[in-house]
Amino acid sequence: MAVDKRNIFLSGTEETLDFSRESRPIGHHYPQRDVKPHADFVQKKLKECYERSDVQRQAAAIRYKEGVYLEFSGEPGYELNVKSLENKAQGIRLLNVRQDEEMDCTRATVYIPAGKENYFLEKAEAYANEVTKEGNPKNKDLISSIDDIRLAILESFWIGDKRAIPTDTPRWCEVWLRYEYKESKYICVETWKQTENSIAQDCMECQIPINEKSILFPERIVKLIYADGEGLQNLIRMNPYITEIRPAPTVTTFFEELTNTEQKEWMDDLLSRTLFEKNGVSVCLLDTGVNVGHPLVEPATDPNHIQALESGWGALDYQGHGTGMAGIVLYNDLKTALESEENVTVPHELESVKILPPKGSNPPDLYGTVTEEAVYTAEIANPQVKRVICMAVTAPKLNTFDGSPTSWSGNLDNITSGAMEEDIKRLFLVSAGNVCPDELYDVEYPKANILHGVENPGQAWNAVTVGAYAGEVNIEDSDYDGFQAVAEQDGLSPYSSSSMTWKSKWPVKPEVLFDGGNVAFNGEDYTDCSDLSLLTTYYRTIWKQFGTINATSSATAQAAWFCAQLWNEYPDMWPETVRALMVHSAEWTQAMKRQFCNEDTKTKGRHQLLRMCGYGIPNLQRAIQCMDNSVNMVIQGELQPYNKKGMNEMHIHTLPWPKDTLRSMGETPVTLRVTLSYFIEPSPGEVGWKDKYRYASHAFRFDLINANETEDDFKKRVNVKMRGEDKKDSGDGTSGSERWYLGGNNRDVGSIHSDYCTMNAVDLCECNRIAVYPISGWWKERTYLKRYDKKARYSLVVTLSTPKVGVDLYTPIITQITPMTEITV
């Protein structure tokens, strides 16, 4: 699209300050104990476990590992002090932490190496007989929190629905194993190879098939095995590296019945008006392949960049889904393009890596590795482009249901962050997964959308997860007489899944919505309908040229088109910035607000609106350019969040501000929107995600100076290092947290944070300073991994806008920054 006033890219706005956060003591909830009897109880349970382990080892017909796995349980309704269950120096490792919802307690699995059996016995002995200088029993928090101890069993390692644990029938399972980290810039091959060789040897002895592929995370390696319950139990007895076992995901793709709604001459007319350019931006589909023989697809492709993960599959599309995605990726709204007489420009290339076989479905696999290999395949063939990776393939069965990471979603975070490479960042879009029309028979719309969680791997922090809104409501096909659309126009699509039922600490998913069509209903039956779907390219051109596509597949393809337009206009943007601008431009429709935000509070309606609809529907015009009364300022920054001792530095950005204009506007409402985007390095694994076990390598937050604060007040409020020796002077101003529409509790999850406040122009006049500061992450907490001195990038987008026509905010801003910074990227 033609851009008149380009986004303003700022540099040199930051002031770097040494940083520390205000320390807030965290209260713990441990049961009160009668010290001596409880110490005796803990010691008795430990000794029983060790004796039983010795008996099992002597009677075993298989080779037994050195060491023992124990399961510690907390008392129902109380915490378990999991942090104190690990001692790396002694070789004692915390393997996983699980919430037993049925018993309302925490359970933790711990590995104790041979020769260290006395460790917890001595802790209990000291608890009974020694006191601290405060007069409390020694090791009180640890020992008092323990309610039971037993030898670990298969359930102690199983993550997910217990009903999925194999019994007599083998199934594919992910086995997560620990490996010892050795100091190195990146993962030391020898350490994880030792673990991999160990599990391979044990599987061979037990005659358990094992997949050769692996997924690597910090201190964890994931392997895929095919085992029954007895086989898994034998592996637990033999192998000292197992931390958890999960069911392997099964991939489902979404195929729609496609109809011929247009004629070939319409296509020829469109081709005569279309300019195909290849400007160094591509969209890479990871799907069922693409049939490049389609006349609307072929001009945007290079045959060398249409590939398959397995050479025997061939790169062609035998199922139709990938070719249907291609039509949306290239044209966005193909129906409008066909009906219009305007010229059309396709500025990006289409790539494809086929990740699904021609018939049936993939055998169970480590889909994180499959995805990674597909990305590398595309990059090797076409290394120089800016690439938008688009995948509408999810695994709805055996989901985590609460938003917690999986090996697949975790590896998406690996891929996007460049965690295992030289920090190569990637832009990745994934569909949220679909509510099937059949589900609406049991639970009506939109309750079905509330209950249907975003599907694996859509919980990936760094990927943009795309949901769907309902763009169509009119049904003209006579075959659907008596049917009407389920959702109102621009409301949440009946196909779209959500993160409403997730735990609040996990990311907002989906982040954005694009058109996914609607479902038809006649009072009895729910069904897909071509009139309520999106027109696209059909994979068998000998039969017809056009078909339809819907749900979160079409939505994800539209999101990829959107990102390609942005990147084509600003080719030097980081992937984090493309993501930021798309989310930043999104707004909720009135239909969405009526659906989910009748009770307009941060804790209820707004929370539900965010978790159901993300940040809304992106607007390309808002994302790609400024207007006189709406100005986008973009900062691409980098800081080192931590050092070996803890927190390290923060930035305060002073933005060019149209102060005189704002003063002259008086009480005219002006909206300030802020979006902060960055990519984290993942550390998945069920270890509670607290303290040093947290999932994200690092995290950033933003804060805005308040109208009642001076610059010094602001610095003191956000940064303890600025408060003088006593650390008590936090400034005379207030945070102004009530200004924000969503508020910190809603927005400060995941790795992208967006919010806005609307104020009188005169009150916003002095609010031109924004802080970007770190909070804790495993780079800081796990110092032995030597990542604490890494730098981290972030993208900050700030927009000033007012609905008042005739107001010029752009000129006074651009006048201030032109002498000192480039405004084009």
ROZA-57441 format. One line per 8 residues: number of its first residue (from 1); their letters; for each residue x negated, y negated, z negated of C-alpha. Coordinates in steps of 0.05 Angstrom, whole numbers. Layout:
N
NUM) a) X,Y,Z; ... $
END
This chain:
825
1) mavdkrni) 0,0,0; -22,-72,12; -51,-102,-52; -48,-177,-61; -76,-189,-130; -123,-134,-150; -131,-107,-220; -184,-144,-260 $
9) flsgteet) -242,-100,-281; -280,-133,-339; -350,-122,-363; -391,-153,-419; -330,-165,-463; -353,-120,-519; -388,-135,-584; -421,-73,-613 $
17) ldfsresr) -419,-67,-688; -446,-15,-737; -385,21,-761; -357,59,-819; -286,76,-838; -250,65,-903; -255,130,-942; -187,154,-965 $
25) pighhypq) -188,212,-1013; -147,271,-988; -104,303,-1041; -101,379,-1044; -45,422,-1070; -74,482,-1106; -37,524,-1159; -54,519,-1232 $
33) rdvkphad) -85,583,-1259; -101,616,-1325; -175,616,-1311; -202,681,-1342; -146,727,-1319; -147,697,-1249; -222,705,-1244; -215,778,-1264 $
41) fvqkklke) -160,787,-1212; -203,758,-1156; -263,800,-1175; -219,863,-1179; -190,850,-1110; -259,839,-1080; -288,903,-1111; -228,943,-1086 $
49) cyersdvq) -239,917,-1016; -313,934,-1016; -300,1004,-1043; -246,1017,-991; -292,992,-936; -347,1040,-959; -298,1099,-959; -274,1081,-889 $
57) rqaaairy) -345,1074,-864; -365,1143,-890; -303,1176,-861; -305,1141,-794; -316,1181,-731; -343,1118,-697; -404,1075,-707; -387,1023,-761 $
65) kegvylef) -411,951,-762; -454,923,-817; -413,877,-861; -339,871,-876; -279,831,-853; -235,805,-909; -168,769,-907; -157,715,-960 $
73) sgepgyel) -86,690,-973; -62,628,-1009; -3,626,-1055; 63,611,-1020; 76,536,-1019; 4,518,-1035; -60,506,-996; -117,555,-987 $
81) nvkslenk) -186,522,-993; -210,549,-926; -269,502,-921; -303,536,-980; -293,605,-950; -352,595,-903; -426,591,-918; -468,592,-855 $
89) aqgirlln) -534,597,-893; -510,662,-924; -482,687,-858; -411,684,-885; -365,660,-829; -294,634,-828; -264,668,-767; -192,644,-763 $
97) vrqdeemd) -138,610,-804; -65,626,-794; 0,600,-823; 46,657,-844; 113,623,-832; 153,681,-861; 114,681,-927; 100,606,-927 $
105) ctratvyi) 26,616,-940; -42,607,-907; -84,667,-888; -158,664,-869; -202,719,-841; -275,718,-864; -336,759,-844; -384,778,-900 $
113) pagkenyf) -450,808,-876; -482,868,-909; -519,848,-972; -476,787,-986; -419,822,-1020; -435,788,-1087; -425,718,-1059; -351,711,-1077 $
121) lekaeaya) -359,755,-1138; -409,706,-1165; -363,648,-1147; -308,679,-1189; -356,694,-1246; -378,621,-1248; -305,599,-1245; -292,640,-1308 $
129) nevtkegn) -354,620,-1348; -380,552,-1324; -353,482,-1323; -371,420,-1283; -391,354,-1314; -319,332,-1306; -298,391,-1349; -266,432,-1295 $
137) pknkdlis) -280,506,-1281; -335,513,-1230; -309,531,-1160; -239,514,-1184; -211,492,-1117; -235,555,-1082; -218,609,-1133; -152,579,-1157 $
145) siddirla) -127,573,-1085; -136,649,-1073; -73,689,-1084; -93,755,-1052; -151,789,-1016; -148,850,-972; -189,885,-919; -174,852,-853 $
153) ilesfwig) -129,891,-806; -108,880,-735; -55,829,-757; -111,789,-790; -140,775,-722; -77,770,-680; -58,699,-658; 13,695,-632 $
161) dkraiptd) 77,734,-639; 64,796,-681; 115,834,-640; 66,830,-582; 12,869,-619; -2,933,-578; 17,999,-610; 12,1062,-568 $
169) tprwcevw) 15,1027,-501; -47,988,-481; -42,916,-457; -89,862,-434; -114,820,-493; -163,763,-502; -217,778,-553; -249,715,-582 $
177) lryeykes) -319,726,-609; -368,682,-646; -440,671,-627; -494,637,-666; -514,569,-641; -587,554,-629; -612,484,-620; -608,464,-547 $
185) kyicvetw) -578,408,-506; -528,456,-478; -506,526,-498; -565,574,-506; -553,633,-460; -589,683,-504; -542,672,-563; -476,684,-528 $
193) kqtensia) -505,739,-485; -521,778,-548; -448,774,-569; -424,791,-499; -469,851,-495; -446,874,-563; -372,874,-545; -387,906,-477 $
201) qdcmecqi) -425,963,-511; -369,974,-562; -316,974,-508; -356,1025,-468; -361,1071,-530; -286,1065,-542; -270,1073,-467; -235,1006,-466 $
209) pineksil) -235,969,-399; -266,899,-404; -264,843,-353; -333,818,-332; -311,745,-335; -322,701,-396; -301,633,-421; -350,595,-465 $
217) fperivkl) -334,544,-519; -378,518,-575; -391,579,-620; -338,620,-584; -337,666,-523; -273,696,-496; -269,764,-462; -210,802,-432 $
225) iyadgegl) -199,875,-452; -145,928,-440; -131,964,-505; -77,996,-548; -71,984,-623; -119,1040,-642; -171,1014,-593; -167,944,-622 $
233) qnlirmnp) -173,972,-692; -236,1010,-672; -266,947,-642; -253,910,-708; -288,966,-746; -348,967,-699; -360,895,-678; -383,840,-726 $
241) yiteirpa) -369,782,-678; -293,785,-669; -256,722,-693; -187,730,-663; -146,770,-613; -92,741,-569; -44,768,-517; -69,752,-446 $
249) ptvttffe) -23,703,-410; 17,725,-349; 22,674,-293; 89,655,-263; 98,610,-203; 161,578,-180; 190,593,-111; 251,559,-86 $
257) eltnteqk) 299,580,-32; 282,534,26; 332,509,78; 324,476,146; 351,405,136; 316,368,191; 297,378,264; 229,384,296 $
265) ewmddlls) 237,318,334; 240,280,267; 172,309,251; 144,288,318; 170,217,307; 137,214,239; 71,239,267; 72,184,319 $
273) rtlfekng) 76,132,263; 26,163,215; -47,143,208; -90,196,175; -152,170,141; -204,206,100; -233,153,54; -271,197,6 $
281) vsvclldt) -211,217,-37; -180,287,-36; -124,324,-70; -143,397,-83; -85,445,-92; -97,507,-135; -38,548,-112; -14,601,-62 $
289) gvnvghpl) -55,572,-5; -34,523,50; -14,537,122; -54,484,157; -20,500,223; 38,457,201; 36,394,245; 46,348,186 $
297) vepatdpn) -9,381,146; -64,396,197; -87,324,210; -103,314,136; -145,377,128; -213,405,144; -211,481,157; -275,488,116 $
305) hiqalesg) -239,460,55; -180,508,58; -205,567,18; -186,626,-25; -217,649,-90; -221,720,-63; -244,727,9; -197,786,21 $
313) wgaldyqg) -136,744,7; -144,695,65; -131,621,56; -61,621,88; 3,614,48; 47,675,50; 95,652,-3; 110,579,13 $
321) hgtgmagi) 96,545,-53; 28,516,-34; 52,490,33; 112,459,-1; 66,424,-50; 24,399,8; 81,361,40; 93,322,-24 $
329) vlyndlkt) 19,311,-38; 10,280,31; 75,241,40; 105,235,-30; 176,222,-5; 179,259,61; 253,246,71; 243,171,67 $
337) aleseenv) 183,175,113; 223,212,165; 283,166,161; 241,102,162; 215,67,223; 155,40,185; 84,64,197; 56,113,146 $
345) tvpheles) -16,118,122; -44,182,90; -110,158,62; -133,222,28; -153,292,49; -117,355,28; -159,413,1; -134,481,-21 $
353) vkilppkg) -163,538,-62; -117,597,-64; -115,625,-134; -55,672,-126; -57,735,-83; -14,744,-20; 31,796,-53; 52,807,-125 $
361) snppdlyg) 13,770,-178; -57,770,-203; -78,826,-249; -86,799,-319; -146,754,-319; -180,699,-357; -142,645,-321; -188,592,-351 $
369) tvteeavy) -245,624,-312; -202,632,-250; -187,557,-252; -259,539,-265; -283,582,-206; -231,550,-161; -255,480,-179; -328,499,-166 $
377) taeianpq) -307,530,-99; -276,464,-77; -336,423,-101; -388,466,-66; -351,460,0; -338,385,-5; -383,355,-59; -379,280,-45 $
385) vkrvicma) -305,263,-53; -265,236,-111; -221,296,-125; -152,300,-156; -142,372,-178; -69,393,-176; -42,458,-205; 31,477,-212 $
393) vtapklnt) 17,546,-241; 34,561,-313; 43,620,-360; 110,613,-395; 108,681,-430; 69,689,-495; 60,614,-503; 32,585,-567 $
401) fdgsptsw) 100,549,-576; 70,497,-624; 22,460,-577; -42,493,-603; -98,507,-553; -108,571,-514; -168,597,-475; -136,570,-411 $
409) sgnldnit) -119,501,-437; -185,497,-473; -223,512,-409; -184,457,-373; -212,411,-426; -281,440,-413; -273,429,-338; -248,357,-344 $
417) sgameedi) -299,335,-396; -360,369,-365; -374,399,-433; -416,456,-406; -450,414,-352; -484,347,-344; -421,310,-366; -385,315,-299 $
425) krlflvsa) -315,287,-310; -256,311,-269; -184,289,-260; -136,348,-269; -60,349,-263; -19,408,-287; 55,420,-287; 92,423,-353 $
433) gnvcpdel) 129,487,-332; 202,496,-319; 267,508,-355; 301,560,-310; 375,548,-293; 391,615,-326; 370,587,-393; 427,536,-389 $
441) ydveypka) 478,591,-398; 454,603,-469; 435,531,-489; 463,471,-453; 423,414,-424; 386,376,-454; 381,422,-515; 348,474,-471 $
449) nilhgven) 295,423,-452; 283,408,-526; 273,481,-542; 231,500,-481; 160,480,-498; 109,457,-446; 77,520,-418; 5,544,-421 $
457) pgqawnav) -42,510,-400; -2,445,-403; -26,432,-475; -96,414,-449; -115,347,-479; -152,317,-420; -106,341,-364; -46,300,-344 $
465) tvgayage) 14,344,-356; 72,326,-310; 145,334,-326; 206,317,-284; 263,268,-280; 327,277,-240; 323,234,-177; 384,262,-141 $
473) vniedsdy) 457,270,-162; 496,272,-96; 516,340,-67; 541,340,5; 531,413,24; 601,444,32; 573,510,4; 571,474,-63 $
481) dgfqavae) 643,449,-66; 662,441,-139; 590,433,-162; 561,371,-192; 493,350,-218; 477,368,-290; 434,307,-306; 452,235,-292 $
489) qdglspys) 408,199,-242; 340,180,-270; 352,221,-333; 308,278,-354; 311,334,-303; 343,398,-327; 280,434,-304; 232,394,-349 $
497) sssmtwks) 200,424,-411; 178,383,-471; 134,380,-533; 192,364,-580; 184,428,-621; 109,423,-625; 72,404,-689; 63,329,-690 $
505) kwpvkpev) -13,332,-691; -16,359,-619; -15,315,-557; 45,282,-525; 64,327,-467; 85,315,-414; 53,246,-409; 91,226,-346 $
513) lfdggnva) 152,245,-305; 160,247,-230; 220,270,-189; 236,343,-200; 307,343,-175; 370,367,-209; 410,430,-224; 481,441,-198 $
521) fngedytd) 539,465,-243; 612,481,-228; 636,495,-298; 614,567,-296; 550,575,-256; 483,538,-256; 442,539,-192; 387,505,-152 $
529) csdlsllt) 413,462,-95; 376,435,-34; 414,369,-37; 386,359,-107; 315,378,-88; 259,343,-50; 246,352,24; 178,380,42 $
537) tyyrtiwk) 139,421,93; 158,494,105; 106,548,109; 134,586,168; 139,535,224; 162,587,274; 227,588,234; 234,516,213 $
545) qfgtinat) 192,454,197; 223,431,132; 246,461,67; 256,437,-4; 218,439,-69; 238,419,-139; 224,422,-214; 156,406,-244 $
553) ssataqaa) 122,432,-181; 147,374,-138; 135,327,-196; 62,348,-202; 51,341,-127; 79,270,-131; 33,254,-189; -27,277,-146 $
561) wfcaqlwn) -5,231,-89; 0,174,-139; -70,185,-166; -99,190,-95; -68,122,-78; -100,91,-140; -168,122,-127; -167,102,-54 $
569) eypdmwpe) -156,30,-75; -208,31,-130; -259,85,-111; -308,69,-168; -258,83,-223; -272,139,-272; -223,197,-276; -206,172,-346 $
577) tvralmvh) -186,105,-316; -141,135,-262; -105,173,-317; -100,111,-359; -69,68,-304; -18,121,-286; 5,128,-358; 0,53,-370 $
585) saewtqam) 47,38,-313; 101,86,-337; 168,64,-365; 229,99,-392; 294,90,-354; 358,68,-388; 385,138,-376; 328,168,-416 $
593) krqfcned) 338,119,-472; 412,135,-475; 395,209,-478; 342,209,-531; 336,142,-565; 405,124,-591; 374,117,-660; 320,67,-642 $
601) tktkgrhq) 269,80,-696; 196,102,-693; 209,165,-732; 271,188,-696; 294,162,-629; 228,135,-603; 192,198,-627; 242,241,-590 $
609) llrmcgyg) 239,197,-528; 163,204,-526; 162,279,-537; 217,292,-485; 199,242,-431; 126,225,-445; 114,152,-428; 165,154,-372 $
617) ipnlqrai) 162,145,-297; 98,114,-269; 104,55,-222; 50,50,-168; 60,-25,-157; 49,-38,-232; -12,8,-234; -48,-15,-172 $
625) qcmdnsvn) -42,-91,-174; -29,-153,-214; 25,-204,-204; 29,-277,-227; 70,-257,-287; 37,-188,-300; -38,-180,-305; -77,-115,-313 $
633) mviqgelq) -146,-119,-345; -188,-56,-343; -251,-39,-383; -294,22,-373; -337,28,-435; -385,75,-471; -407,80,-543; -441,129,-589 $
641) pynkkgmn) -388,145,-641; -432,182,-691; -502,192,-717; -531,246,-761; -505,211,-824; -434,199,-800; -400,142,-763; -444,99,-718 $
649) emhihtlp) -414,42,-678; -351,9,-651; -333,-43,-599; -292,-107,-606; -271,-134,-539; -256,-208,-531; -210,-214,-471; -200,-274,-425 $
657) wpkdtlrs) -134,-302,-449; -87,-353,-418; -81,-389,-485; -56,-456,-458; -3,-422,-416; 20,-380,-474; 25,-440,-519; 66,-477,-467 $
665) mgetpvtl) 114,-419,-462; 134,-425,-536; 183,-371,-556; 187,-338,-487; 178,-263,-497; 112,-235,-472; 94,-161,-473; 24,-136,-487 $
673) rvtlsyfi) 11,-64,-469; -52,-26,-487; -75,43,-463; -138,78,-486; -161,140,-448; -221,186,-458; -239,259,-449; -256,303,-508 $
681) epspgevg) -299,366,-509; -258,424,-537; -271,472,-593; -211,519,-591; -201,577,-639; -154,586,-698; -196,556,-754; -145,506,-778 $
689) wkdkyrya) -170,447,-738; -188,410,-802; -254,380,-824; -311,409,-783; -265,459,-750; -225,405,-713; -210,416,-639; -235,350,-609 $
697) shafrfdl) -308,332,-605; -291,259,-619; -233,212,-618; -221,138,-610; -168,90,-634; -151,18,-616; -128,-40,-659; -106,-111,-641 $
705) inaneted) -122,-174,-680; -60,-201,-714; -33,-271,-706; -48,-285,-780; -121,-261,-777; -186,-296,-763; -240,-259,-724; -276,-245,-790 $
713) dfkkrvnv) -212,-220,-822; -200,-173,-764; -271,-144,-767; -265,-133,-842; -198,-98,-835; -221,-47,-784; -294,-39,-805; -318,-26,-876 $
721) kmrgedkk) -389,-45,-855; -365,-117,-847; -339,-122,-919; -403,-138,-957; -437,-98,-1011; -376,-82,-1053; -336,-60,-992; -273,-89,-1023 $
729) dsgdgtsg) -261,-151,-981; -215,-126,-926; -197,-196,-902; -137,-240,-913; -94,-218,-854; -49,-158,-843; -50,-104,-790; 15,-121,-757 $
737) serwylgg) 31,-48,-747; 105,-64,-744; 93,-100,-677; 82,-35,-638; 141,0,-605; 115,71,-617; 67,61,-675; 4,98,-694 $
745) nnrdvgsi) 38,162,-719; 69,174,-650; 15,150,-603; -49,170,-640; -52,243,-618; -88,276,-560; -138,236,-519; -95,182,-489 $
753) hsdyctmn) -59,130,-530; -10,78,-501; 35,28,-536; 63,-41,-528; 88,-99,-568; 134,-156,-547; 123,-223,-582; 136,-296,-573 $
761) avdlcecn) 84,-325,-527; 58,-374,-578; 48,-318,-629; 8,-277,-579; -36,-336,-563; -94,-316,-608; -86,-240,-602; -142,-230,-551 $
769) riavypis) -188,-185,-590; -182,-109,-587; -223,-60,-628; -242,9,-602; -269,52,-658; -283,126,-671; -250,173,-719; -279,240,-738 $
777) gwwkerty) -292,299,-691; -333,362,-690; -392,325,-660; -397,291,-727; -375,347,-774; -415,404,-744; -484,372,-748; -519,438,-735 $
785) lkrydkka) -494,435,-663; -536,372,-652; -482,335,-614; -476,277,-662; -519,230,-620; -479,239,-555; -447,178,-523; -374,180,-502 $
793) ryslvvtl) -338,141,-448; -270,108,-453; -223,69,-408; -183,12,-437; -125,-20,-399; -91,-83,-424; -32,-116,-391; 1,-183,-406 $
801) stpkvgvd) 69,-190,-374; 132,-232,-380; 199,-225,-344; 202,-301,-336; 197,-319,-262; 150,-376,-243; 100,-364,-299; 28,-357,-276 $
809) lytpiitq) -14,-315,-324; -61,-290,-270; -96,-355,-249; -119,-378,-318; -147,-308,-332; -183,-300,-265; -211,-371,-271; -245,-352,-337 $
817) itpmteit) -276,-287,-313; -297,-302,-241; -364,-335,-259; -387,-276,-302; -359,-211,-275; -337,-174,-213; -263,-164,-207; -262,-110,-155 $
825) v) -279,-37,-166 $
END
